[in-house]
Amino acid sequence: MKVIISGGGTGGHIYPAVAIANELKRQRPDAGILFVGALGKMEMEKVPREGYTIVGLPVAGFNRSNLLANVTFPFKLFSSLLKGYKVVKSFRPDIAVGVGGFASGPTLRMAGLLGVKTLIQEQNSYAGVTNKILARKAEKVCVAYPDMDQFFDASKIVFTGNPVRNDMLLSGISSEEARSHFGLDPQKPALLIIGGSLGALSINRAVAAGLDALTGAGLQVIWQTGKPFVEEARALAKDRPGVFVSDFIYEMDKAYAAARLVVSRAGALAVSELALIGKASILVPFPYAAEDHQTKNAESLSRKNAALLIPDSRVNEELVPAVTTLLADPDRIAAMENAIKAFARPKAAEDIVNEILKLVEK
């Protein structure tokens, strides 16, 4: 059995793809899996770390804010379609799985052209343009939110939830052990700040401006900054006990376990992980995400009192006061933890792989 998994661009696409691959290997150890990503994007680094082979396409997204930047777009798209055709033709997969991101468009388009079955995994509550186009020819569309028939043929939809990394499911570390792992006082509460795999400038600036207020309130901070902001954050944290800074945290199971409260963007992966582990959170959606899907993700939780939503435009004024107010209200924290668990789908990867196997065996 051979499977192509295509997509990427951010951790929100990559880690669900890896979770699907890992579950495929668990159920079918003999399966051959090939990833197809976009050259220069983070999947070209992250996927090999997980032990899988990846091929890169020269594809890039369409720049809506600077139309002149799209001069090379048609050439990159044509080149990617051609390379995607060659990859599919050479690998001869039984099925191609698209997880969103630049590379999934050319790859699944060519797979369909060559008669290969396709399955789409849509992670967000508002479907992306690429997935809406690809779903027309796909056999199945696995979704993480209800009411997705506004975007896809209802007969193709399977509600699976978003797959997350195995370490989220298997971690048994205590909060005290996790805080010690980051060099923090195991007995003092910790705030986890994760602006997505690439960092979030607005969140970073708000935290930098309010770091004295946070630590003055007795909080410890685990701060994933992304590469662009890490040196500035390290300078601020220097000689300041109780602040851990990193551009990227690989051991997210420990980071979540250490935290009493999480500040995060509202990408699909982040929302799914927070639901799975039942963690109270403040969500600051990235306002320039395609179709503003992060705001829609966050609203689906905030309507159920499962998270607090702060718009990116108000993060400087509202973030730090919201953190200190929430952490002073343990009853509200507990209520948020209970409410967000209703969104958890711990068997998402297994359910998606079952759909893949059904299509292959049909």
ZIQUI-V877303 format. One record per residue. N is the residue number from 0. PHI is phi in radians with two decimals (none if undefined). NEAR is the number of other ideal C-beta (glycine too) atoms within 10 Angstrom. D_LAST is the distance of its C-alpha to the last C-alpha in whole Angstrom. Layout:
BEGIN
N:PHI:NEAR:D_LAST + N:PHI:NEAR:D_LAST
END
This chain:
BEGIN
0:none:15:13 + 1:-2.21:15:15 + 2:-2.33:24:15 + 3:-1.74:28:18 + 4:-2.08:30:19 + 5:-2.24:35:22 + 6:2.51:32:25 + 7:2.45:28:28 + 8:1.85:23:32 + 9:-2.45:22:33 + 10:-1.04:22:32 + 11:-1.12:27:30 + 12:-1.65:30:27 + 13:-1.23:27:28 + 14:-1.20:24:28 + 15:-1.06:28:25 + 16:-1.09:29:23 + 17:-1.15:26:24 + 18:-1.08:26:23 + 19:-1.12:25:20 + 20:-1.08:24:20 + 21:-1.10:19:22 + 22:-1.23:21:20 + 23:-1.03:22:17 + 24:-1.13:15:20 + 25:-1.16:13:21 + 26:-1.41:14:17 + 27:-2.30:16:16 + 28:-1.01:7:20 + 29:-1.48:6:19 + 30:-1.17:18:17 + 31:-1.67:15:19 + 32:-2.16:22:19 + 33:-2.16:21:22 + 34:-1.59:29:23 + 35:-2.21:32:25 + 36:-2.19:30:28 + 37:-1.89:25:31 + 38:-0.99:17:34 + 39:1.50:10:37 + 40:-1.65:23:35 + 41:-1.18:18:34 + 42:-1.11:31:31 + 43:-1.17:17:32 + 44:-1.73:11:35 + 45:-1.26:22:33 + 46:-1.11:21:29 + 47:-1.05:12:31 + 48:-1.06:9:33 + 49:-1.54:16:30 + 50:1.62:11:29 + 51:-2.00:18:26 + 52:-1.48:12:27 + 53:-2.34:20:27 + 54:-1.94:20:28 + 55:-1.80:18:30 + 56:-1.83:26:30 + 57:-1.40:19:34 + 58:-1.18:27:32 + 59:-2.49:19:35 + 60:-1.33:16:35 + 61:-1.42:12:37 + 62:-1.49:12:40 + 63:-1.37:10:41 + 64:-1.53:6:44 + 65:-2.41:7:46 + 66:-1.10:10:45 + 67:-1.14:6:47 + 68:-1.26:12:44 + 69:-1.67:14:42 + 70:-0.99:9:43 + 71:-1.57:11:41 + 72:-0.98:15:38 + 73:-1.06:9:37 + 74:-1.19:10:37 + 75:-1.13:19:35 + 76:-1.14:18:32 + 77:-1.08:13:33 + 78:-1.08:15:33 + 79:-1.21:25:30 + 80:-1.08:18:28 + 81:-1.13:14:29 + 82:-1.19:21:28 + 83:-1.05:28:25 + 84:-1.03:17:24 + 85:-1.14:12:26 + 86:-1.12:21:24 + 87:-1.12:26:20 + 88:-1.07:12:21 + 89:-1.33:9:23 + 90:-1.34:19:20 + 91:0.95:11:17 + 92:-1.29:23:15 + 93:-1.40:17:11 + 94:-2.74:21:12 + 95:-2.07:31:15 + 96:-1.98:33:16 + 97:-1.84:30:19 + 98:-1.97:32:22 + 99:1.59:28:25 + 100:1.85:25:28 + 101:-0.93:27:29 + 102:-1.27:32:27 + 103:-1.17:34:23 + 104:-1.08:26:24 + 105:-1.05:28:25 + 106:-1.16:35:22 + 107:-1.28:30:19 + 108:-1.08:22:21 + 109:-1.25:24:21 + 110:-1.06:29:18 + 111:-1.09:18:17 + 112:-1.10:13:19 + 113:-1.59:14:18 + 114:1.44:7:14 + 115:-1.51:20:13 + 116:-1.14:19:11 + 117:-2.29:25:13 + 118:-2.34:28:14 + 119:-1.89:30:17 + 120:-2.02:30:19 + 121:-1.72:29:23 + 122:-1.56:27:25 + 123:-1.79:26:28 + 124:-1.42:25:29 + 125:-2.22:19:30 + 126:-1.16:23:27 + 127:-1.33:22:28 + 128:-1.05:11:29 + 129:-1.03:23:26 + 130:-1.16:26:23 + 131:-1.11:15:24 + 132:-1.26:14:24 + 133:-1.16:26:21 + 134:-1.13:24:19 + 135:-1.08:10:20 + 136:-1.82:14:17 + 137:-1.27:24:15 + 138:-1.35:17:11 + 139:-2.44:23:13 + 140:-2.24:28:16 + 141:-1.60:28:18 + 142:-2.14:25:21 + 143:-1.98:26:24 + 144:-2.31:20:27 + 145:-1.27:10:27 + 146:1.10:10:27 + 147:-1.48:21:25 + 148:-1.24:13:24 + 149:-1.28:8:28 + 150:-1.98:17:26 + 151:-2.23:20:22 + 152:-1.05:11:20 + 153:-0.99:9:20 + 154:-1.22:8:17 + 155:-1.70:18:15 + 156:-1.38:20:17 + 157:-2.23:15:17 + 158:-1.47:13:20 + 159:-2.01:23:20 + 160:1.47:22:23 + 161:-1.71:32:24 + 162:-1.26:31:24 + 163:-2.17:26:27 + 164:-1.13:22:28 + 165:-1.02:15:28 + 166:-1.12:14:32 + 167:-1.20:17:32 + 168:-1.46:14:31 + 169:-1.75:8:33 + 170:-1.15:16:36 + 171:-2.14:7:39 + 172:-1.26:16:42 + 173:-1.42:11:45 + 174:-1.12:17:46 + 175:-1.16:14:49 + 176:-1.10:13:48 + 177:-1.15:22:46 + 178:-1.13:24:49 + 179:-1.07:15:51 + 180:-1.02:17:48 + 181:-1.64:22:49 + 182:1.30:12:52 + 183:-1.83:21:53 + 184:-1.19:13:55 + 185:-1.12:16:53 + 186:-1.69:8:55 + 187:-1.79:12:55 + 188:-1.11:17:52 + 189:-2.19:25:50 + 190:-1.87:26:48 + 191:-1.79:25:45 + 192:-2.07:28:45 + 193:-2.34:29:42 + 194:-1.62:23:42 + 195:1.49:21:38 + 196:-1.14:23:38 + 197:-1.79:17:40 + 198:1.52:21:43 + 199:-2.46:24:44 + 200:-1.08:14:48 + 201:-1.12:18:49 + 202:-1.14:29:48 + 203:-1.02:22:49 + 204:-1.15:15:53 + 205:-1.15:24:53 + 206:-1.19:26:52 + 207:-1.04:17:55 + 208:-1.19:13:57 + 209:-1.88:18:57 + 210:-1.07:19:57 + 211:-1.09:12:60 + 212:-1.16:13:60 + 213:-1.17:22:56 + 214:-1.22:17:58 + 215:-1.15:10:61 + 216:-1.50:15:59 + 217:1.54:11:59 + 218:-1.61:21:55 + 219:-1.73:24:53 + 220:-2.29:24:51 + 221:-1.91:27:48 + 222:-2.16:28:47 + 223:-1.60:26:44 + 224:-1.74:27:46 + 225:1.37:20:44 + 226:-1.10:10:46 + 227:-1.07:12:48 + 228:-1.90:22:50 + 229:-1.14:18:50 + 230:-1.20:12:53 + 231:-1.10:14:55 + 232:-1.17:24:53 + 233:-1.11:15:54 + 234:-1.12:10:58 + 235:-1.18:16:58 + 236:-1.48:19:57 + 237:-1.04:9:59 + 238:1.08:5:62 + 239:-2.01:12:60 + 240:-1.17:10:59 + 241:1.49:19:56 + 242:-2.25:25:54 + 243:-1.86:20:51 + 244:-2.14:22:50 + 245:-2.64:17:47 + 246:-1.25:18:45 + 247:-2.66:17:42 + 248:-1.90:19:41 + 249:-1.44:12:38 + 250:-1.58:15:39 + 251:-1.20:22:38 + 252:-1.05:21:37 + 253:-1.25:21:41 + 254:-1.10:22:42 + 255:-1.13:25:40 + 256:-1.09:22:42 + 257:-1.26:26:45 + 258:-1.56:25:45 + 259:-1.53:18:47 + 260:-2.54:21:46 + 261:-2.11:23:43 + 262:-1.88:27:44 + 263:-2.63:25:41 + 264:-1.13:27:39 + 265:-2.07:29:37 + 266:-1.13:27:34 + 267:-1.05:23:30 + 268:-1.12:24:30 + 269:-1.04:26:34 + 270:-1.08:30:33 + 271:-1.15:27:30 + 272:-1.17:24:32 + 273:-1.08:28:35 + 274:-1.19:25:33 + 275:-1.10:22:32 + 276:-1.62:21:35 + 277:1.13:17:37 + 278:-1.93:22:40 + 279:-1.15:24:42 + 280:-2.61:28:42 + 281:-1.94:23:44 + 282:-1.82:25:42 + 283:-2.09:30:43 + 284:-1.08:22:40 + 285:-1.24:21:41 + 286:-1.28:12:42 + 287:-1.84:10:41 + 288:-1.13:21:37 + 289:-0.95:17:35 + 290:0.97:14:35 + 291:0.91:14:37 + 292:-1.18:21:34 + 293:-1.17:28:36 + 294:-1.10:22:38 + 295:-1.16:16:36 + 296:-1.04:28:34 + 297:-1.14:28:38 + 298:-1.11:17:38 + 299:-1.10:21:35 + 300:-1.48:24:37 + 301:-1.12:16:41 + 302:-1.08:10:40 + 303:-1.75:13:40 + 304:0.99:13:42 + 305:-1.67:25:40 + 306:-2.86:28:41 + 307:-1.79:22:44 + 308:-1.78:17:44 + 309:-2.12:22:46 + 310:-1.07:12:46 + 311:-0.99:19:47 + 312:-1.19:11:50 + 313:-2.02:13:51 + 314:-1.16:21:50 + 315:-1.09:14:54 + 316:-1.44:11:56 + 317:-1.86:17:53 + 318:-1.11:23:51 + 319:-1.11:22:54 + 320:-1.03:11:55 + 321:-1.14:18:52 + 322:-1.08:25:51 + 323:-1.17:17:55 + 324:-1.17:12:55 + 325:-1.09:19:51 + 326:-1.21:19:52 + 327:-1.54:10:55 + 328:-2.20:11:53 + 329:-1.07:11:51 + 330:-1.14:7:51 + 331:-1.20:15:49 + 332:-1.02:16:47 + 333:-1.10:11:46 + 334:-1.15:14:45 + 335:-1.13:25:43 + 336:-1.08:16:41 + 337:-1.18:13:40 + 338:-1.16:17:39 + 339:-1.28:23:37 + 340:-1.10:15:35 + 341:-1.15:11:33 + 342:-1.59:21:31 + 343:-1.34:18:30 + 344:-2.31:18:26 + 345:-1.14:14:26 + 346:-1.84:15:23 + 347:-1.06:24:21 + 348:-1.07:27:20 + 349:-1.10:16:18 + 350:-1.16:17:17 + 351:-1.15:26:16 + 352:-1.11:26:14 + 353:-1.05:15:12 + 354:-1.17:19:11 + 355:-1.07:28:10 + 356:-1.16:18:8 + 357:-1.05:13:6 + 358:-1.17:17:5 + 359:-1.18:17:6 + 360:-1.47:8:4 + 361:-1.12:7:0
END
